[in-house]
Amino acid sequence: MAERERETIITTDSGGRGGGTLLAVVLLIAILVVLFLLFGRGLIGGGGTEKIDADVSIDTPAPGGGGS
């Protein structure tokens, strides 16, 4: 008997989601980093307490200053 040559090709449909999912995850991480840098600097560590030196003088008129 003669042997026949046989070739089998198996293909799978991945749906093309691998690249899109990876891109979405990288984009989400980038957005979170930008939001943290804009708004979250004081959230971790509670922010520092700063001493504010204000030298304010208010001049008020003397009581009973004379009127008409």
Biopython code that builds the backbone (N, CA, C, O; Angstrom):
import numpy as np
from Bio.PDB.StructureBuilder import StructureBuilder

atoms = [
    (1, "MET", "N", (0.815, -1.171, 0.000)),
    (1, "MET", "CA", (0.000, 0.000, 0.000)),
    (1, "MET", "C", (0.865, 1.244, 0.000)),
    (1, "MET", "O", (1.942, 1.291, 0.595)),
    (2, "ALA", "N", (0.362, 2.227, -0.677)),
    (2, "ALA", "CA", (1.093, 3.484, -0.756)),
    (2, "ALA", "C", (0.644, 4.379, 0.400)),
    (2, "ALA", "O", (-0.541, 4.476, 0.719)),
    (3, "GLU", "N", (1.630, 5.024, 1.011)),
    (3, "GLU", "CA", (1.306, 5.937, 2.111)),
    (3, "GLU", "C", (0.942, 7.301, 1.550)),
    (3, "GLU", "O", (1.580, 7.797, 0.621)),
    (4, "ARG", "N", (-0.068, 7.886, 2.112)),
    (4, "ARG", "CA", (-0.491, 9.200, 1.664)),
    (4, "ARG", "C", (0.042, 10.245, 2.621)),
    (4, "ARG", "O", (0.056, 10.057, 3.837)),
    (5, "GLU", "N", (0.472, 11.326, 2.056)),
    (5, "GLU", "CA", (0.959, 12.427, 2.874)),
    (5, "GLU", "C", (-0.231, 13.265, 3.312)),
    (5, "GLU", "O", (-1.108, 13.594, 2.512)),
    (6, "ARG", "N", (-0.245, 13.606, 4.602)),
    (6, "ARG", "CA", (-1.385, 14.316, 5.129)),
    (6, "ARG", "C", (-0.889, 15.540, 5.903)),
    (6, "ARG", "O", (0.042, 15.452, 6.703)),
    (7, "GLU", "N", (-1.518, 16.659, 5.651)),
    (7, "GLU", "CA", (-1.136, 17.901, 6.334)),
    (7, "GLU", "C", (-2.380, 18.459, 7.020)),
    (7, "GLU", "O", (-3.438, 18.600, 6.407)),
    (8, "THR", "N", (-2.225, 18.777, 8.323)),
    (8, "THR", "CA", (-3.336, 19.318, 9.087)),
    (8, "THR", "C", (-2.957, 20.719, 9.560)),
    (8, "THR", "O", (-1.908, 20.912, 10.175)),
    (9, "ILE", "N", (-3.802, 21.677, 9.275)),
    (9, "ILE", "CA", (-3.574, 23.058, 9.702)),
    (9, "ILE", "C", (-4.636, 23.401, 10.726)),
    (9, "ILE", "O", (-5.835, 23.300, 10.466)),
    (10, "ILE", "N", (-4.158, 23.821, 11.925)),
    (10, "ILE", "CA", (-5.088, 24.198, 12.988)),
    (10, "ILE", "C", (-4.958, 25.697, 13.209)),
    (10, "ILE", "O", (-3.871, 26.215, 13.467)),
    (11, "THR", "N", (-6.079, 26.373, 13.102)),
    (11, "THR", "CA", (-6.074, 27.811, 13.336)),
    (11, "THR", "C", (-7.029, 28.119, 14.486)),
    (11, "THR", "O", (-8.069, 27.480, 14.646)),
    (12, "THR", "N", (-6.651, 29.100, 15.266)),
    (12, "THR", "CA", (-7.523, 29.524, 16.358)),
    (12, "THR", "C", (-7.853, 30.989, 16.166)),
    (12, "THR", "O", (-7.045, 31.756, 15.643)),
    (13, "ASP", "N", (-9.025, 31.365, 16.586)),
    (13, "ASP", "CA", (-9.463, 32.744, 16.478)),
    (13, "ASP", "C", (-9.296, 33.394, 17.844)),
    (13, "ASP", "O", (-10.051, 33.105, 18.772)),
    (14, "SER", "N", (-8.302, 34.278, 17.966)),
    (14, "SER", "CA", (-8.057, 34.927, 19.255)),
    (14, "SER", "C", (-8.960, 36.133, 19.437)),
    (14, "SER", "O", (-9.038, 36.670, 20.542)),
    (15, "GLY", "N", (-9.625, 36.565, 18.425)),
    (15, "GLY", "CA", (-10.530, 37.692, 18.527)),
    (15, "GLY", "C", (-9.828, 39.032, 18.472)),
    (15, "GLY", "O", (-10.501, 40.063, 18.457)),
    (16, "GLY", "N", (-8.522, 39.064, 18.442)),
    (16, "GLY", "CA", (-7.782, 40.314, 18.363)),
    (16, "GLY", "C", (-7.861, 41.154, 19.634)),
    (16, "GLY", "O", (-7.660, 42.367, 19.574)),
    (17, "ARG", "N", (-8.142, 40.553, 20.759)),
    (17, "ARG", "CA", (-8.319, 41.300, 21.995)),
    (17, "ARG", "C", (-7.002, 41.543, 22.721)),
    (17, "ARG", "O", (-6.939, 42.451, 23.550)),
    (18, "GLY", "N", (-5.979, 40.801, 22.462)),
    (18, "GLY", "CA", (-4.723, 40.919, 23.195)),
    (18, "GLY", "C", (-4.113, 42.299, 23.099)),
    (18, "GLY", "O", (-3.745, 42.879, 24.120)),
    (19, "GLY", "N", (-3.997, 42.836, 21.910)),
    (19, "GLY", "CA", (-3.414, 44.157, 21.716)),
    (19, "GLY", "C", (-4.290, 45.263, 22.262)),
    (19, "GLY", "O", (-3.790, 46.216, 22.861)),
    (20, "GLY", "N", (-5.584, 45.149, 22.064)),
    (20, "GLY", "CA", (-6.509, 46.159, 22.559)),
    (20, "GLY", "C", (-6.563, 46.202, 24.074)),
    (20, "GLY", "O", (-6.639, 47.279, 24.666)),
    (21, "THR", "N", (-6.524, 45.040, 24.704)),
    (21, "THR", "CA", (-6.556, 44.978, 26.163)),
    (21, "THR", "C", (-5.280, 45.568, 26.741)),
    (21, "THR", "O", (-5.333, 46.317, 27.717)),
    (22, "LEU", "N", (-4.161, 45.249, 26.167)),
    (22, "LEU", "CA", (-2.889, 45.784, 26.636)),
    (22, "LEU", "C", (-2.856, 47.301, 26.480)),
    (22, "LEU", "O", (-2.385, 48.006, 27.373)),
    (23, "LEU", "N", (-3.343, 47.799, 25.373)),
    (23, "LEU", "CA", (-3.384, 49.237, 25.148)),
    (23, "LEU", "C", (-4.304, 49.916, 26.154)),
    (23, "LEU", "O", (-3.974, 50.989, 26.658)),
    (24, "ALA", "N", (-5.450, 49.314, 26.455)),
    (24, "ALA", "CA", (-6.385, 49.889, 27.425)),
    (24, "ALA", "C", (-5.777, 49.934, 28.824)),
    (24, "ALA", "O", (-5.965, 50.918, 29.540)),
    (25, "VAL", "N", (-5.059, 48.900, 29.226)),
    (25, "VAL", "CA", (-4.431, 48.868, 30.544)),
    (25, "VAL", "C", (-3.340, 49.925, 30.647)),
    (25, "VAL", "O", (-3.254, 50.618, 31.661)),
    (26, "VAL", "N", (-2.517, 50.064, 29.632)),
    (26, "VAL", "CA", (-1.454, 51.069, 29.644)),
    (26, "VAL", "C", (-2.058, 52.475, 29.675)),
    (26, "VAL", "O", (-1.559, 53.345, 30.389)),
    (27, "LEU", "N", (-3.109, 52.700, 28.918)),
    (27, "LEU", "CA", (-3.773, 54.000, 28.908)),
    (27, "LEU", "C", (-4.394, 54.318, 30.262)),
    (27, "LEU", "O", (-4.315, 55.458, 30.719)),
    (28, "LEU", "N", (-5.006, 53.343, 30.905)),
    (28, "LEU", "CA", (-5.599, 53.538, 32.225)),
    (28, "LEU", "C", (-4.528, 53.878, 33.264)),
    (28, "LEU", "O", (-4.737, 54.761, 34.096)),
    (29, "ILE", "N", (-3.406, 53.200, 33.227)),
    (29, "ILE", "CA", (-2.316, 53.491, 34.165)),
    (29, "ILE", "C", (-1.777, 54.894, 33.932)),
    (29, "ILE", "O", (-1.490, 55.610, 34.891)),
    (30, "ALA", "N", (-1.636, 55.296, 32.680)),
    (30, "ALA", "CA", (-1.141, 56.643, 32.381)),
    (30, "ALA", "C", (-2.103, 57.709, 32.900)),
    (30, "ALA", "O", (-1.665, 58.726, 33.437)),
    (31, "ILE", "N", (-3.398, 57.490, 32.748)),
    (31, "ILE", "CA", (-4.390, 58.458, 33.240)),
    (31, "ILE", "C", (-4.338, 58.540, 34.757)),
    (31, "ILE", "O", (-4.416, 59.633, 35.317)),
    (32, "LEU", "N", (-4.207, 57.402, 35.433)),
    (32, "LEU", "CA", (-4.135, 57.405, 36.892)),
    (32, "LEU", "C", (-2.887, 58.124, 37.393)),
    (32, "LEU", "O", (-2.948, 58.835, 38.396)),
    (33, "VAL", "N", (-1.769, 57.950, 36.716)),
    (33, "VAL", "CA", (-0.532, 58.635, 37.110)),
    (33, "VAL", "C", (-0.692, 60.144, 36.948)),
    (33, "VAL", "O", (-0.281, 60.905, 37.824)),
    (34, "VAL", "N", (-1.276, 60.579, 35.852)),
    (34, "VAL", "CA", (-1.470, 62.015, 35.625)),
    (34, "VAL", "C", (-2.414, 62.596, 36.675)),
    (34, "VAL", "O", (-2.151, 63.678, 37.200)),
    (35, "LEU", "N", (-3.502, 61.904, 36.989)),
    (35, "LEU", "CA", (-4.428, 62.392, 38.007)),
    (35, "LEU", "C", (-3.772, 62.458, 39.379)),
    (35, "LEU", "O", (-4.028, 63.388, 40.144)),
    (36, "PHE", "N", (-2.929, 61.482, 39.695)),
    (36, "PHE", "CA", (-2.230, 61.508, 40.974)),
    (36, "PHE", "C", (-1.274, 62.688, 41.045)),
    (36, "PHE", "O", (-1.181, 63.353, 42.077)),
    (37, "LEU", "N", (-0.570, 62.948, 39.965)),
    (37, "LEU", "CA", (0.378, 64.058, 39.980)),
    (37, "LEU", "C", (-0.333, 65.404, 40.059)),
    (37, "LEU", "O", (0.206, 66.354, 40.627)),
    (38, "LEU", "N", (-1.528, 65.498, 39.501)),
    (38, "LEU", "CA", (-2.257, 66.761, 39.543)),
    (38, "LEU", "C", (-2.950, 66.990, 40.876)),
    (38, "LEU", "O", (-2.899, 68.095, 41.416)),
    (39, "PHE", "N", (-3.600, 65.958, 41.415)),
    (39, "PHE", "CA", (-4.473, 66.153, 42.566)),
    (39, "PHE", "C", (-4.032, 65.421, 43.825)),
    (39, "PHE", "O", (-4.478, 65.783, 44.913)),
    (40, "GLY", "N", (-3.196, 64.430, 43.728)),
    (40, "GLY", "CA", (-2.975, 63.551, 44.867)),
    (40, "GLY", "C", (-1.706, 63.752, 45.646)),
    (40, "GLY", "O", (-1.352, 62.887, 46.447)),
    (41, "ARG", "N", (-1.012, 64.826, 45.460)),
    (41, "ARG", "CA", (0.259, 64.996, 46.163)),
    (41, "ARG", "C", (0.077, 65.055, 47.669)),
    (41, "ARG", "O", (0.955, 64.587, 48.394)),
    (42, "GLY", "N", (-1.014, 65.604, 48.172)),
    (42, "GLY", "CA", (-1.228, 65.698, 49.604)),
    (42, "GLY", "C", (-1.972, 64.508, 50.184)),
    (42, "GLY", "O", (-2.132, 64.422, 51.402)),
    (43, "LEU", "N", (-2.431, 63.584, 49.340)),
    (43, "LEU", "CA", (-3.216, 62.464, 49.827)),
    (43, "LEU", "C", (-2.364, 61.440, 50.553)),
    (43, "LEU", "O", (-2.799, 60.882, 51.561)),
    (44, "ILE", "N", (-1.173, 61.184, 50.069)),
    (44, "ILE", "CA", (-0.289, 60.219, 50.717)),
    (44, "ILE", "C", (0.626, 60.987, 51.658)),
    (44, "ILE", "O", (1.298, 61.929, 51.239)),
    (45, "GLY", "N", (0.656, 60.598, 52.910)),
    (45, "GLY", "CA", (1.492, 61.270, 53.897)),
    (45, "GLY", "C", (0.796, 62.449, 54.545)),
    (45, "GLY", "O", (1.377, 63.079, 55.430)),
    (46, "GLY", "N", (-0.408, 62.772, 54.149)),
    (46, "GLY", "CA", (-1.176, 63.818, 54.781)),
    (46, "GLY", "C", (-0.707, 65.222, 54.492)),
    (46, "GLY", "O", (-1.268, 66.170, 55.042)),
    (47, "GLY", "N", (0.277, 65.397, 53.669)),
    (47, "GLY", "CA", (0.772, 66.734, 53.373)),
    (47, "GLY", "C", (1.531, 67.300, 54.559)),
    (47, "GLY", "O", (1.326, 66.859, 55.690)),
    (48, "GLY", "N", (2.367, 68.230, 54.330)),
    (48, "GLY", "CA", (3.143, 68.828, 55.409)),
    (48, "GLY", "C", (2.420, 70.018, 56.007)),
    (48, "GLY", "O", (1.646, 70.702, 55.337)),
    (49, "THR", "N", (2.685, 70.249, 57.275)),
    (49, "THR", "CA", (2.138, 71.450, 57.897)),
    (49, "THR", "C", (3.170, 72.548, 57.738)),
    (49, "THR", "O", (4.343, 72.369, 58.064)),
    (50, "GLU", "N", (2.734, 73.651, 57.248)),
    (50, "GLU", "CA", (3.635, 74.770, 57.008)),
    (50, "GLU", "C", (3.307, 75.894, 57.975)),
    (50, "GLU", "O", (2.137, 76.177, 58.232)),
    (51, "LYS", "N", (4.333, 76.532, 58.507)),
    (51, "LYS", "CA", (4.142, 77.661, 59.396)),
    (51, "LYS", "C", (4.045, 78.915, 58.541)),
    (51, "LYS", "O", (4.899, 79.176, 57.693)),
    (52, "ILE", "N", (3.003, 79.676, 58.776)),
    (52, "ILE", "CA", (2.809, 80.899, 58.020)),
    (52, "ILE", "C", (3.032, 82.064, 58.967)),
    (52, "ILE", "O", (2.299, 82.230, 59.942)),
    (53, "ASP", "N", (4.037, 82.865, 58.681)),
    (53, "ASP", "CA", (4.314, 84.051, 59.477)),
    (53, "ASP", "C", (3.638, 85.235, 58.817)),
    (53, "ASP", "O", (3.992, 85.628, 57.705)),
    (54, "ALA", "N", (2.666, 85.799, 59.507)),
    (54, "ALA", "CA", (1.952, 86.951, 58.975)),
    (54, "ALA", "C", (2.063, 88.091, 59.982)),
    (54, "ALA", "O", (1.590, 87.978, 61.113)),
    (55, "ASP", "N", (2.676, 89.161, 59.575)),
    (55, "ASP", "CA", (2.799, 90.336, 60.427)),
    (55, "ASP", "C", (1.775, 91.353, 59.942)),
    (55, "ASP", "O", (2.007, 92.070, 58.968)),
    (56, "VAL", "N", (0.635, 91.405, 60.637)),
    (56, "VAL", "CA", (-0.469, 92.249, 60.204)),
    (56, "VAL", "C", (-0.701, 93.311, 61.266)),
    (56, "VAL", "O", (-0.820, 93.004, 62.452)),
    (57, "SER", "N", (-0.764, 94.554, 60.832)),
    (57, "SER", "CA", (-1.117, 95.627, 61.766)),
    (57, "SER", "C", (-2.345, 96.331, 61.231)),
    (57, "SER", "O", (-2.424, 96.668, 60.050)),
    (58, "ILE", "N", (-3.305, 96.548, 62.119)),
    (58, "ILE", "CA", (-4.537, 97.212, 61.727)),
    (58, "ILE", "C", (-4.638, 98.503, 62.522)),
    (58, "ILE", "O", (-4.676, 98.469, 63.752)),
    (59, "ASP", "N", (-4.682, 99.627, 61.845)),
    (59, "ASP", "CA", (-4.803, 100.936, 62.487)),
    (59, "ASP", "C", (-6.265, 101.309, 62.574)),
    (59, "ASP", "O", (-6.944, 101.472, 61.560)),
    (60, "THR", "N", (-6.741, 101.443, 63.805)),
    (60, "THR", "CA", (-8.131, 101.848, 64.014)),
    (60, "THR", "C", (-8.150, 103.234, 64.635)),
    (60, "THR", "O", (-7.219, 103.585, 65.360)),
    (61, "PRO", "N", (-9.160, 104.018, 64.381)),
    (61, "PRO", "CA", (-9.233, 105.347, 64.989)),
    (61, "PRO", "C", (-9.456, 105.237, 66.500)),
    (61, "PRO", "O", (-10.089, 104.295, 66.976)),
    (62, "ALA", "N", (-8.935, 106.201, 67.236)),
    (62, "ALA", "CA", (-9.067, 106.194, 68.683)),
    (62, "ALA", "C", (-10.531, 106.442, 69.066)),
    (62, "ALA", "O", (-11.218, 107.216, 68.398)),
    (63, "PRO", "N", (-11.014, 105.798, 70.128)),
    (63, "PRO", "CA", (-12.398, 105.987, 70.546)),
    (63, "PRO", "C", (-12.619, 107.418, 71.060)),
    (63, "PRO", "O", (-11.722, 108.015, 71.654)),
    (64, "GLY", "N", (-13.793, 107.946, 70.831)),
    (64, "GLY", "CA", (-14.129, 109.287, 71.283)),
    (64, "GLY", "C", (-13.362, 110.351, 70.529)),
    (64, "GLY", "O", (-13.014, 111.392, 71.086)),
    (65, "GLY", "N", (-13.111, 110.097, 69.309)),
    (65, "GLY", "CA", (-12.279, 110.981, 68.508)),
    (65, "GLY", "C", (-12.949, 112.277, 68.135)),
    (65, "GLY", "O", (-12.400, 113.005, 67.308)),
    (66, "GLY", "N", (-14.005, 112.592, 68.641)),
    (66, "GLY", "CA", (-14.620, 113.879, 68.364)),
    (66, "GLY", "C", (-15.457, 113.864, 67.119)),
    (66, "GLY", "O", (-15.033, 113.346, 66.086)),
    (67, "GLY", "N", (-16.524, 114.370, 67.193)),
    (67, "GLY", "CA", (-17.425, 114.464, 66.069)),
    (67, "GLY", "C", (-18.202, 115.739, 66.202)),
    (67, "GLY", "O", (-17.842, 116.592, 67.013)),
    (68, "SER", "N", (-19.229, 115.897, 65.456)),
    (68, "SER", "CA", (-19.951, 117.142, 65.571)),
    (68, "SER", "C", (-21.007, 117.116, 66.622)),
    (68, "SER", "O", (-21.699, 118.113, 66.827)),
]
sb = StructureBuilder()
sb.init_structure("model")
sb.init_model(0)
sb.init_chain("A")
sb.init_seg("    ")
for serial, (resi, resn, name, xyz) in enumerate(atoms, 1):
    if name == "N":
        sb.init_residue(resn, " ", resi, " ")
    sb.init_atom(name, np.array(xyz, "f"), 0.0, 1.0, " ", f" {name:<3s}", serial, name[0])
structure = sb.get_structure()
